[in-house]
Amino acid sequence: MTKSHHVAVLSLFLRYIANIQLYELIGSVFLLKIVFGGKGLNLQQFLKQIFAYFMDGTDMSISGFDKKKEGCEVTYKKKKGFQPLHITWGPFLIDVLFRNGKAHSNHGTDYTDRVKTIVELIRNSYSSDVPIILCADSGFADQKAFDYFDTINVHFITTSRIYKDIKEYSELMPSKQYEELAKDKLIWRLFEFASKRGTWKRFRRNIFTTLRSCK
């Protein structure tokens, strides 16, 4: 990428940040907690420089980790780093927790603690009965988490590994039991069943899906 292209990309990125009013959102929080002096950059200009620096990518001084500090350890990808836990709402990143590199996706109570905080914020500040649906990957398919979400009235959808018994069950399933779902140019075949994994105390609803064809 040429220097002119690089500058153009940064300009578009900063314009996007301004258009979604992120500066105002951050300012509405920090301006209530921090007393600013009359010298130096205002908060928006300071944030703009920080965002541009993070997006720039030309400074490679922190291209990797070579010391074990603040939980930096070898991750499952065999590289030193951290195991982040992040929660999004649509295109917005609303919560991030950096954990040590060896921490599993559903390590300890990190997942449920972060969800509890966000759910309480929604219930107290927006609506006490609005439906809340969590979507997560297979790393968070944990019975303890499911039980907890039941108690706080939160719906959830998680992906799961295709275990050997589930694969064998799907192969024995008659074709007529499959339903079809078309989306864009894809056609999926699916069927529903109940599953009770390992030490789970109850059966949970499962949906087995397989890609049939592309239109």
Backbone as CSV, one residue per row, in Angstrom:
resi,resn,N_x,N_y,N_z,CA_x,CA_y,CA_z,C_x,C_y,C_z
1,MET,0.842,-1.191,0.000,0.000,0.000,0.000,0.879,1.244,0.000
2,THR,0.588,2.186,-0.912,1.362,3.411,-0.966,0.992,4.318,0.187
3,LYS,1.845,5.336,0.411,1.594,6.259,1.515,0.277,6.983,1.339
4,SER,-0.049,7.397,0.086,-1.309,8.108,-0.159,-2.510,7.220,0.120
5,HIS,-2.403,5.928,-0.267,-3.494,4.991,0.021,-3.634,4.780,1.518
6,HIS,-2.504,4.703,2.195,-2.504,4.504,3.643,-3.232,5.652,4.343
7,VAL,-2.926,6.879,3.931,-3.563,8.061,4.521,-5.053,8.068,4.220
8,ALA,-5.423,7.663,2.999,-6.833,7.634,2.611,-7.624,6.652,3.470
9,VAL,-7.034,5.474,3.736,-7.707,4.471,4.561,-7.902,4.989,5.984
10,LEU,-6.869,5.620,6.538,-6.991,6.187,7.881,-8.064,7.258,7.935
11,SER,-8.144,8.085,6.907,-9.145,9.147,6.862,-10.558,8.569,6.854
12,LEU,-10.771,7.509,6.052,-12.081,6.867,6.004,-12.433,6.236,7.348
13,PHE,-11.434,5.631,7.979,-11.656,5.005,9.283,-12.050,6.047,10.324
14,LEU,-11.325,7.168,10.365,-11.625,8.215,11.337,-12.970,8.880,11.046
15,ARG,-13.328,8.970,9.766,-14.635,9.528,9.411,-15.749,8.598,9.893
16,TYR,-15.514,7.284,9.768,-16.487,6.308,10.258,-16.660,6.430,11.769
17,ILE,-15.546,6.559,12.493,-15.603,6.719,13.947,-16.421,7.949,14.319
18,ALA,-16.228,9.037,13.571,-16.975,10.265,13.852,-18.458,10.094,13.534
19,ASN,-18.774,9.426,12.426,-20.166,9.271,12.001,-20.990,8.422,12.952
20,ILE,-20.368,7.423,13.590,-21.116,6.595,14.536,-21.146,7.235,15.922
21,GLN,-20.585,8.446,16.021,-20.625,9.252,17.261,-19.941,8.558,18.445
22,LEU,-18.846,7.849,18.141,-18.117,7.186,19.210,-17.446,8.192,20.139
23,TYR,-16.966,9.311,19.579,-16.342,10.332,20.421,-17.328,10.858,21.454
24,GLU,-18.559,11.121,21.002,-19.581,11.628,21.915,-19.926,10.604,22.989
25,LEU,-19.979,9.309,22.566,-20.315,8.253,23.523,-19.257,8.147,24.609
26,ILE,-17.987,8.141,24.195,-16.900,8.061,25.176,-16.861,9.321,26.032
27,GLY,-17.053,10.472,25.382,-17.022,11.727,26.117,-18.108,11.835,27.163
28,SER,-19.289,11.268,26.868,-20.398,11.350,27.823,-20.101,10.587,29.105
29,VAL,-19.147,9.647,29.027,-18.743,8.881,30.213,-17.557,9.543,30.913
30,PHE,-16.499,9.835,30.137,-15.259,10.336,30.729,-15.388,11.770,31.225
31,LEU,-16.149,12.591,30.523,-16.252,13.991,30.934,-16.909,14.147,32.302
32,LEU,-17.659,13.111,32.707,-18.305,13.146,34.016,-17.372,12.702,35.133
33,LYS,-16.236,12.090,34.749,-15.354,11.507,35.754,-13.977,12.138,35.811
34,ILE,-13.596,12.897,34.759,-12.257,13.452,34.682,-12.315,14.972,34.564
35,VAL,-11.469,15.652,35.321,-11.363,17.102,35.239,-10.216,17.448,34.307
36,PHE,-10.517,18.159,33.202,-9.516,18.488,32.206,-9.017,19.916,32.410
37,GLY,-7.729,20.103,32.141,-7.157,21.438,32.196,-7.348,22.157,30.871
38,GLY,-6.897,23.380,30.788,-7.071,24.162,29.575,-5.974,23.946,28.559
39,LYS,-4.953,23.175,28.881,-3.834,22.961,27.975,-3.947,21.603,27.278
40,GLY,-3.221,21.487,26.174,-3.152,20.219,25.466,-4.362,19.970,24.586
41,LEU,-4.476,18.739,24.079,-5.559,18.369,23.180,-6.868,18.190,23.929
42,ASN,-7.987,18.500,23.238,-9.260,18.159,23.838,-9.475,16.653,23.701
43,LEU,-10.503,16.143,24.352,-10.700,14.693,24.409,-10.868,14.084,23.021
44,GLN,-11.622,14.736,22.141,-11.864,14.172,20.817,-10.580,14.080,19.998
45,GLN,-9.753,15.107,20.039,-8.504,15.068,19.305,-7.558,14.013,19.869
46,PHE,-7.575,13.857,21.176,-6.747,12.835,21.816,-7.192,11.444,21.368
47,LEU,-8.518,11.204,21.394,-9.038,9.909,20.974,-8.758,9.645,19.508
48,LYS,-8.862,10.684,18.693,-8.608,10.529,17.265,-7.169,10.058,17.023
49,GLN,-6.216,10.634,17.753,-4.829,10.225,17.601,-4.610,8.784,18.066
50,ILE,-5.275,8.410,19.156,-5.147,7.046,19.672,-5.704,6.038,18.667
51,PHE,-6.919,6.299,18.139,-7.533,5.390,17.175,-6.685,5.284,15.905
52,ALA,-6.168,6.426,15.447,-5.337,6.420,14.238,-4.063,5.622,14.460
53,TYR,-3.484,5.726,15.653,-2.251,4.984,15.970,-2.523,3.481,15.972
54,PHE,-3.663,3.084,16.580,-3.993,1.662,16.625,-4.266,1.103,15.227
55,MET,-4.907,1.894,14.383,-5.274,1.447,13.048,-4.096,1.492,12.082
56,ASP,-3.126,2.358,12.355,-2.014,2.609,11.445,-1.238,1.342,11.119
57,GLY,-0.721,0.675,12.136,-0.048,-0.602,11.935,1.383,-0.527,11.426
58,THR,1.921,0.673,11.236,3.288,0.759,10.716,4.337,0.627,11.812
59,ASP,3.945,0.868,13.066,4.870,0.711,14.188,4.789,-0.729,14.667
60,MET,5.826,-1.499,14.396,5.827,-2.922,14.723,6.558,-3.234,16.025
61,SER,6.701,-2.243,16.898,7.461,-2.448,18.123,6.785,-3.432,19.070
62,ILE,5.474,-3.671,18.892,4.775,-4.644,19.719,4.172,-5.695,18.796
63,SER,5.024,-6.289,17.966,4.552,-7.280,17.004,4.416,-8.665,17.622
64,GLY,4.956,-8.856,18.808,4.839,-10.142,19.467,5.186,-10.025,20.933
65,PHE,5.082,-11.133,21.670,5.369,-11.140,23.095,6.556,-12.058,23.375
66,ASP,7.517,-11.601,24.158,8.660,-12.445,24.489,8.920,-12.487,25.995
67,LYS,8.027,-11.862,26.785,8.147,-11.925,28.237,6.821,-12.278,28.848
68,LYS,6.890,-13.010,29.958,5.651,-13.415,30.631,5.264,-12.352,31.647
69,LYS,4.373,-11.461,31.221,3.898,-10.426,32.128,2.410,-10.208,31.920
70,GLU,1.722,-9.886,32.995,0.284,-9.630,32.959,-0.488,-10.789,32.311
71,GLY,-0.065,-12.029,32.561,-0.809,-13.181,32.050,-0.469,-13.594,30.639
72,CYS,0.573,-13.025,30.044,0.969,-13.403,28.687,1.556,-14.809,28.701
73,GLU,0.878,-15.758,28.047,1.326,-17.139,28.005,1.044,-17.722,26.628
74,VAL,1.538,-18.923,26.386,1.318,-19.585,25.102,-0.152,-19.990,24.986
75,THR,-0.799,-19.566,23.893,-2.201,-19.883,23.661,-2.328,-21.189,22.898
76,TYR,-3.588,-21.568,22.590,-3.810,-22.795,21.829,-3.261,-22.691,20.407
77,LYS,-2.954,-21.485,19.951,-2.360,-21.296,18.629,-0.828,-21.362,18.679
78,LYS,-0.285,-21.763,19.839,1.152,-21.944,20.025,1.935,-20.635,19.933
79,LYS,1.284,-19.525,20.201,1.931,-18.217,20.218,1.688,-17.563,21.567
80,LYS,2.657,-16.774,22.021,2.481,-16.079,23.280,1.486,-14.939,23.112
81,GLY,0.577,-14.832,24.036,-0.417,-13.778,23.948,-1.446,-13.909,25.045
82,PHE,-2.633,-13.419,24.773,-3.714,-13.434,25.750,-4.934,-14.131,25.153
83,GLN,-5.862,-14.517,26.009,-7.105,-15.137,25.580,-8.241,-14.146,25.854
84,PRO,-8.637,-13.360,24.854,-9.653,-12.337,25.100,-11.055,-12.923,25.144
85,LEU,-11.873,-12.356,25.976,-13.295,-12.659,26.012,-14.016,-11.382,25.617
86,HIS,-14.714,-11.402,24.498,-15.394,-10.188,24.065,-16.857,-10.469,23.755
87,ILE,-17.690,-9.498,24.036,-19.127,-9.596,23.794,-19.523,-8.459,22.863
88,THR,-20.253,-8.791,21.807,-20.665,-7.780,20.843,-22.182,-7.672,20.803
89,TRP,-22.639,-6.517,20.366,-24.064,-6.292,20.091,-24.140,-5.736,18.678
90,GLY,-24.506,-6.624,17.720,-24.467,-6.218,16.328,-23.038,-5.846,15.957
91,PRO,-22.825,-4.654,15.404,-21.470,-4.246,15.018,-20.665,-3.633,16.165
92,PHE,-21.269,-3.534,17.353,-20.624,-2.833,18.458,-19.953,-3.808,19.422
93,LEU,-18.720,-3.505,19.787,-17.989,-4.255,20.797,-18.305,-3.625,22.147
94,ILE,-19.033,-4.342,23.011,-19.530,-3.724,24.238,-18.807,-4.179,25.500
95,ASP,-18.021,-5.258,25.406,-17.307,-5.703,26.604,-16.117,-6.570,26.197
96,VAL,-14.958,-6.299,26.790,-13.745,-7.076,26.486,-13.003,-7.362,27.784
97,LEU,-12.574,-8.600,27.946,-11.770,-8.984,29.098,-10.563,-9.762,28.586
98,PHE,-9.341,-9.261,28.862,-8.123,-9.966,28.464,-7.684,-10.883,29.596
99,ARG,-7.523,-12.158,29.245,-7.126,-13.162,30.238,-5.806,-13.807,29.834
100,ASN,-5.223,-14.582,30.734,-3.939,-15.201,30.395,-4.098,-16.166,29.237
101,GLY,-3.019,-16.416,28.538,-3.062,-17.185,27.306,-3.594,-18.592,27.446
102,LYS,-3.479,-19.194,28.631,-3.920,-20.568,28.823,-5.398,-20.675,29.188
103,ALA,-6.050,-19.551,29.398,-7.453,-19.574,29.821,-8.339,-20.103,28.700
104,HIS,-9.214,-21.054,29.020,-10.159,-21.592,28.053,-11.256,-20.554,27.806
105,SER,-11.981,-20.727,26.701,-13.049,-19.783,26.363,-13.981,-19.530,27.540
106,ASN,-14.422,-20.619,28.187,-15.358,-20.505,29.300,-14.640,-20.681,30.633
107,HIS,-13.473,-20.042,30.744,-12.632,-20.161,31.935,-13.329,-19.608,33.174
108,GLY,-13.360,-20.422,34.230,-13.915,-19.978,35.508,-15.330,-19.422,35.364
109,THR,-15.550,-18.257,35.973,-16.863,-17.600,35.873,-16.770,-16.315,35.045
110,ASP,-15.694,-16.179,34.258,-15.521,-14.965,33.465,-16.733,-14.699,32.582
111,TYR,-17.158,-15.745,31.870,-18.259,-15.614,30.910,-19.555,-15.193,31.605
112,THR,-19.934,-15.935,32.637,-21.191,-15.623,33.314,-21.121,-14.288,34.054
113,ASP,-19.967,-13.940,34.598,-19.824,-12.659,35.296,-20.028,-11.487,34.348
114,ARG,-19.439,-11.582,33.132,-19.578,-10.490,32.171,-21.011,-10.395,31.676
115,VAL,-21.631,-11.548,31.433,-23.028,-11.542,30.983,-23.928,-10.971,32.065
116,LYS,-23.674,-11.340,33.316,-24.479,-10.838,34.439,-24.438,-9.311,34.491
117,THR,-23.241,-8.742,34.327,-23.103,-7.288,34.367,-23.906,-6.617,33.264
118,ILE,-23.833,-7.161,32.048,-24.541,-6.561,30.912,-26.046,-6.732,31.050
119,VAL,-26.486,-7.915,31.501,-27.915,-8.161,31.682,-28.496,-7.214,32.732
120,GLU,-27.780,-7.021,33.822,-28.258,-6.097,34.856,-28.346,-4.673,34.332
121,LEU,-27.382,-4.289,33.489,-27.411,-2.949,32.892,-28.634,-2.785,31.995
122,ILE,-28.932,-3.803,31.184,-30.098,-3.747,30.302,-31.379,-3.721,31.107
123,ARG,-31.469,-4.591,32.104,-32.693,-4.668,32.912,-32.953,-3.378,33.694
124,ASN,-31.891,-2.766,34.222,-32.055,-1.580,35.054,-32.200,-0.295,34.250
125,SER,-31.516,-0.225,33.096,-31.482,1.026,32.349,-32.412,1.060,31.139
126,TYR,-32.839,-0.112,30.674,-33.684,-0.143,29.475,-35.049,-0.772,29.733
127,SER,-35.071,-2.058,30.014,-36.353,-2.743,30.225,-36.133,-3.966,31.095
128,SER,-37.037,-4.194,31.996,-36.899,-5.329,32.913,-37.365,-6.639,32.298
129,ASP,-38.082,-6.565,31.170,-38.604,-7.804,30.575,-38.295,-7.971,29.091
130,VAL,-37.404,-7.137,28.537,-37.044,-7.299,27.132,-36.331,-8.638,26.930
131,PRO,-36.673,-9.397,25.876,-35.985,-10.678,25.627,-34.505,-10.446,25.325
132,ILE,-33.649,-11.241,25.921,-32.204,-11.173,25.684,-31.748,-12.524,25.163
133,ILE,-31.101,-12.529,23.997,-30.638,-13.765,23.380,-29.128,-13.707,23.183
134,LEU,-28.420,-14.663,23.754,-26.970,-14.757,23.604,-26.627,-15.761,22.508
135,CYS,-25.693,-15.403,21.649,-25.191,-16.320,20.624,-23.694,-16.528,20.871
136,ALA,-23.255,-17.772,20.928,-21.851,-18.046,21.247,-21.372,-19.270,20.489
137,ASP,-20.042,-19.417,20.395,-19.484,-20.581,19.720,-19.380,-21.754,20.695
138,SER,-18.853,-22.872,20.205,-18.851,-24.113,20.985,-18.005,-24.045,22.250
139,GLY,-17.099,-23.062,22.328,-16.277,-22.928,23.525,-17.073,-22.563,24.761
140,PHE,-18.311,-22.109,24.549,-19.142,-21.683,25.674,-20.332,-22.611,25.901
141,ALA,-20.300,-23.783,25.268,-21.364,-24.765,25.461,-21.123,-25.493,26.773
142,ASP,-21.519,-24.885,27.856,-21.219,-25.401,29.194,-22.503,-25.478,30.014
143,GLN,-22.737,-26.613,30.649,-23.956,-26.813,31.406,-24.116,-25.824,32.563
144,LYS,-23.024,-25.509,33.250,-23.122,-24.564,34.363,-23.574,-23.191,33.887
145,ALA,-23.059,-22.787,32.726,-23.470,-21.502,32.162,-24.940,-21.549,31.758
146,PHE,-25.365,-22.654,31.135,-26.759,-22.791,30.713,-27.697,-22.696,31.914
147,ASP,-27.351,-23.397,32.990,-28.188,-23.364,34.195,-28.287,-21.944,34.744
148,TYR,-27.161,-21.232,34.717,-27.161,-19.868,35.240,-28.032,-18.956,34.382
149,PHE,-27.941,-19.107,33.077,-28.742,-18.262,32.198,-30.229,-18.536,32.360
150,ASP,-30.574,-19.783,32.698,-31.975,-20.101,32.982,-32.472,-19.310,34.190
151,THR,-31.624,-19.167,35.204,-32.037,-18.481,36.431,-32.210,-16.976,36.231
152,ILE,-31.470,-16.378,35.278,-31.603,-14.938,35.053,-32.474,-14.636,33.829
153,ASN,-33.162,-15.690,33.333,-34.125,-15.526,32.244,-33.481,-14.968,30.981
154,VAL,-32.397,-15.603,30.566,-31.705,-15.216,29.339,-31.742,-16.386,28.360
155,HIS,-32.131,-16.129,27.129,-32.129,-17.151,26.096,-30.724,-17.272,25.499
156,PHE,-30.396,-18.427,24.952,-29.050,-18.592,24.407,-29.049,-19.589,23.253
157,ILE,-28.124,-19.358,22.324,-27.892,-20.261,21.190,-26.387,-20.441,21.078
158,THR,-25.917,-21.684,21.123,-24.484,-21.940,20.976,-24.267,-23.001,19.903
159,THR,-23.155,-22.894,19.205,-22.773,-23.971,18.311,-22.161,-25.094,19.151
160,SER,-21.938,-26.239,18.536,-21.401,-27.365,19.289,-20.557,-28.248,18.380
161,ARG,-19.674,-28.985,18.994,-18.920,-29.989,18.250,-19.876,-31.088,17.778
162,ILE,-19.538,-31.706,16.654,-20.333,-32.845,16.187,-19.733,-34.102,16.805
163,TYR,-20.283,-34.490,17.939,-19.771,-35.660,18.652,-20.076,-36.948,17.866
164,LYS,-19.340,-37.986,18.189,-19.463,-39.243,17.455,-20.884,-39.779,17.490
165,ASP,-21.532,-39.756,18.658,-22.885,-40.300,18.755,-23.893,-39.466,17.968
166,ILE,-23.667,-38.150,17.923,-24.561,-37.283,17.148,-24.376,-37.542,15.652
167,LYS,-23.133,-37.727,15.229,-22.866,-38.022,13.825,-23.523,-39.334,13.417
168,GLU,-23.407,-40.358,14.271,-24.022,-41.647,13.972,-25.542,-41.524,13.938
169,TYR,-26.099,-40.738,14.853,-27.555,-40.543,14.893,-28.038,-39.842,13.627
170,SER,-27.285,-38.841,13.155,-27.679,-38.112,11.953,-27.634,-38.995,10.717
171,GLU,-26.682,-39.932,10.687,-26.569,-40.826,9.535,-27.724,-41.821,9.471
172,LEU,-28.313,-42.120,10.627,-29.453,-43.036,10.670,-30.788,-42.327,10.470
173,MET,-30.768,-40.994,10.500,-31.997,-40.226,10.381,-32.557,-40.320,8.958
174,PRO,-33.811,-40.751,8.775,-34.412,-40.834,7.437,-34.460,-39.451,6.779
175,SER,-34.300,-39.417,5.483,-34.278,-38.147,4.747,-35.556,-37.352,4.952
176,LYS,-36.682,-38.051,5.099,-37.960,-37.363,5.232,-38.073,-36.584,6.550
177,GLN,-37.202,-36.888,7.510,-37.227,-36.188,8.789,-36.490,-34.848,8.729
178,TYR,-35.719,-34.653,7.652,-34.998,-33.395,7.497,-35.923,-32.309,6.955
179,GLU,-35.743,-31.108,7.435,-36.389,-29.942,6.861,-35.342,-29.154,6.082
180,GLU,-35.797,-28.204,5.280,-34.872,-27.393,4.495,-35.066,-25.924,4.798
181,LEU,-33.961,-25.213,4.796,-33.977,-23.776,5.035,-33.111,-23.113,3.974
182,ALA,-33.688,-22.205,3.207,-32.964,-21.501,2.156,-32.654,-20.080,2.615
183,LYS,-31.412,-19.674,2.429,-30.993,-18.325,2.752,-30.000,-17.866,1.706
184,ASP,-30.324,-16.739,1.062,-29.513,-16.231,-0.040,-29.376,-17.342,-1.087
185,LYS,-28.163,-17.807,-1.353,-27.957,-18.847,-2.354,-27.661,-20.204,-1.735
186,LEU,-27.890,-20.313,-0.427,-27.579,-21.563,0.271,-28.852,-22.302,0.676
187,ILE,-28.789,-23.625,0.645,-29.885,-24.465,1.108,-29.340,-25.396,2.194
188,TRP,-29.921,-25.303,3.387,-29.489,-26.130,4.508,-30.542,-27.191,4.804
189,ARG,-30.086,-28.385,5.182,-30.970,-29.447,5.671,-30.784,-29.538,7.176
190,LEU,-31.865,-29.758,7.899,-31.770,-29.759,9.364,-32.852,-30.625,9.993
191,PHE,-32.581,-31.048,11.211,-33.591,-31.711,12.025,-33.316,-31.395,13.484
192,GLU,-34.347,-31.460,14.302,-34.236,-31.150,15.730,-34.239,-32.426,16.548
193,PHE,-33.524,-32.384,17.663,-33.495,-33.513,18.581,-33.097,-33.008,19.961
194,ALA,-33.218,-33.853,20.955,-32.826,-33.509,22.321,-31.525,-34.230,22.660
195,SER,-30.643,-33.532,23.361,-29.349,-34.126,23.712,-29.022,-33.824,25.170
196,LYS,-28.372,-34.795,25.789,-27.942,-34.649,27.178,-26.487,-35.092,27.260
197,ARG,-25.575,-34.117,27.219,-24.159,-34.417,27.157,-23.567,-34.701,28.544
198,GLY,-22.675,-35.677,28.593,-21.881,-35.943,29.792,-22.640,-35.854,31.102
199,THR,-22.285,-34.839,31.908,-22.881,-34.675,33.243,-24.058,-33.714,33.251
200,TRP,-24.588,-33.379,32.079,-25.731,-32.469,32.033,-26.896,-33.055,32.828
201,LYS,-27.623,-32.202,33.495,-28.728,-32.648,34.339,-30.051,-32.747,33.579
202,ARG,-30.101,-32.177,32.378,-31.350,-32.191,31.620,-31.047,-32.206,30.128
203,PHE,-32.038,-32.603,29.356,-31.902,-32.582,27.912,-32.046,-31.159,27.400
204,ARG,-31.308,-30.845,26.346,-31.361,-29.528,25.723,-31.755,-29.675,24.254
205,ARG,-32.417,-28.665,23.750,-32.828,-28.677,22.346,-31.620,-28.476,21.435
206,ASN,-31.480,-29.336,20.440,-30.386,-29.250,19.475,-30.948,-29.206,18.060
207,ILE,-30.233,-28.538,17.174,-30.601,-28.494,15.765,-29.372,-28.909,14.961
208,PHE,-29.473,-30.033,14.277,-28.374,-30.523,13.439,-28.561,-29.948,12.030
209,THR,-27.519,-29.327,11.500,-27.609,-28.715,10.170,-26.500,-29.238,9.267
210,THR,-26.813,-29.320,7.997,-25.817,-29.700,6.996,-26.119,-28.951,5.709
211,LEU,-25.092,-28.484,5.046,-25.270,-27.730,3.811,-25.579,-28.685,2.667
212,ARG,-26.726,-28.489,2.046,-27.135,-29.369,0.960,-26.574,-28.921,-0.369
213,SER,-26.785,-27.664,-0.728,-26.317,-27.172,-2.022,-26.369,-25.665,-2.058
214,CYS,-25.791,-25.093,-3.077,-25.854,-23.666,-3.354,-26.686,-23.458,-4.607
215,LYS,-27.573,-22.515,-4.591,-28.445,-22.261,-5.739,-27.624,-21.768,-6.929
